[in-house]
Amino acid sequence: MRNEAIALDGGFIDPVLDAQAVFRAVMDAMARPATVIDIKPRVTPQEPLPPLLGALARTLADADTPLWLDPALGRSEAVREWLVFHTGARIVDYPAEAAFALIADGSALPCLSDFAQGMQEYPDRSATLVVAVEAFDGGAALTFRGPGIRGEATIAPRGLPDDFASRWNENAGRFPRGIDLVLVAGGSLACLPRTARLVAREV
């Protein structure tokens, strides 16, 4: 009974309006890659699941969405129960099985190629990764070009692997296949769809 009560707690205050607000924020961020958008997630999931990761899962995942959790989240039975109750999603054991992945430790981001890449005929059958980082400044500057970006857009997320740029270039090279990223820090998010191309800088 106690575990069931825990799973019931912490959902959206207004499920319809709150989900709509989060969905609009994600769509806006996807349309404007590498643009940081602030949002106040009105959800309190079980720790160590960050609130905005929980809000995004609550909004984007459902019973038809296989969901993978990184070790920091997957080892928590309370987090797993909260996600299953509030999303209906099936938690899967392997990254390649997932349509969405929640990653609470961005510095330990798995290889992007471990996740579903889609197919040439069906590139939409790829995974979207929701990744928590420490902040959107203080890290290595990443400058992008591509659809939805006027000229160039630069962010400097702190808390990604040191070789993230090379990983992202490999992901972009698989276009139209490849994964999409939603980066989260506190109450802010920024999206990196596979169409966002890193700009090479002279050293």
N, C-alpha and C positions, 0 to 999 in steps of 0.2 A: 504493500500500500504506500509506503514512504517513497519508493522509487517512482511509482505512478504519479504521486503528487509532485515530485520534482520535475518529471517530464512535462506536466501540465503547466508549470510556472514559466513566466518569462516570455510569453509570446507577444505579438504586436498588441498595442493598446487598442487600436482600431484596425482590424485585419485588412479590410478592403482599402481604406484610405492610406494606411501606412505602406502596404504592398505597392500601391499605385505610385506613391512618392518615390520609393526605392527604385521601382522599375523605370520611371521617367529619368531619374538620375543616371542609371546605368545606360539607358539609350542615349542620353545627352553626351555622356562620357565616351561612348563608343563612336558617336558621330564626330566627336572632337578629340581624337587621340592625343594622349600625353597632356591633357588638360586636367588640372586638379579641381574636383568639384566637392564642395562641402555638403554634408547631409547629416541629420541628427537621427540615428536609428533608434526608434522607440521600442526596443526589444532588449531583454536581459537574459541571454542564454546562459547555460551552465559554463563555468570556467573549466578549462582555459580557452573556450571559444570566444574570440573578441566579438563585441556586439555587432559591428558592421558586417563581419563574416556571417554571423547568425542571421542578420536581416537579409543579406543577399541570398543565403540558402533558403530562407523562408519564402523569398519572392521568386526565385528562379527554379527551384527544385520541386518536383512532385513525384507521384508514384511511378511515373514513366522515366524518371531521371536517375540512373545509377550514379551514386555519389561516393567519391574516394576521399578519405581523410589522411592527412600526414600523421606520422607517429605521435606527435605532440597532442593531437586531437583523438586519434584512433584508440589510444590506450585508456581513454576516459569513458567508462560505461555511461556516466551521466550525460556526457556530450552526445554520445551515440543515441541514447534514448530520447533526448531532447530533439535531436534532428529528425529521427524517425517519426516521433509524435507530431511535430509541427510541420513537417514537409511531406511525410508519406514515402520519402525516397528510400531506395534500397541501398544499404552501405555495401560496397564491394571491396574485395581484398587486394585487387591489382589495379594500378593506374590505367592500364590499357582498356579496362572494362568500363571506365567512368565517362559520363557525359559532363559532369562537373567535378572539380576537386577543390577541397578547402585545405589551405596550407597556412598554418599559424606561424611557422618559422620560415620566413622568406630566405634566410641565409642558408637553409638546408633544402632549398628548392630542388626537387628531383630533375633529372634530365628531361627536357621537354619532349624528346623523342620517345619517352616511355609511355606517353599518353596517346589516346586515339587521335590520328592525324586526318581522318576523313579519307575519301577516295577522290580521284580526279573527277569522276562523274557526280559524286555526292560529297563535296568538301564540307558541307554543313554537319556531317557525321563525325565531327572532331570534338575534342574536349575544350572546355573553358575552365581556366584555372583562376581561382580567387585566392590571392596571396597577400598575407599581412607583411608589411615592412615597418621599419621603425619610424620613418618620417619620409616626407617628399623632398627634403633638402639634406645637405650634408654628405651625400654620397657622390659617386662618380656621375658627372653630367652626361646625360643621354639625350641626343638631339635627333629628332625624327622628321621625316617628310612622308607625304602620302595623302590619300584621299581624306578630306575633312580637316587637313592642316593647312592653314594659310601661311605659306612660306615654310617656316620651321617651327617646331615646338620642342622645348627643352625641359626636362625634369631631372632631378638628382636624387632618386630614392636611396635611402640609407637602409641597409639590411637585406641586400640581394647578394648572390655569390659574386666573387671577384670576376669570374669569367662570363657574367651574364651577357655582355655585349656579343661575344662570339656565339653563345647559345642562341641569342635572338637572331643573329644573322643566318644561322643554320635553319632556324624555323622559317624565316622569311624566304629562304631559298627553296622551300618546299611548296610555295604558293602555286595553286590555290588551296593546297592542303596546308595543314599546320594548326597550331593551337592559338587561342586568344587568351589574353591575360587581363584580369581586373586586379589592380594593386590597391591595397587598403592600408591606411594609416590613421588610427584614431577614428575621427568622424569624417574622413575625406577619402575619396577614391579617384583613381585615374585608370583609364582603359588603354590597353595596347592591343588592338586587333592585328591580325597577321599582315594586314596591308601596310602597317606602319614600318617604314624602313629607316634604319639607323644611318645617320650621316657620318661618313668617315671624316675624321679630323686629322690634320697634319700635326705630327708631334714636333 
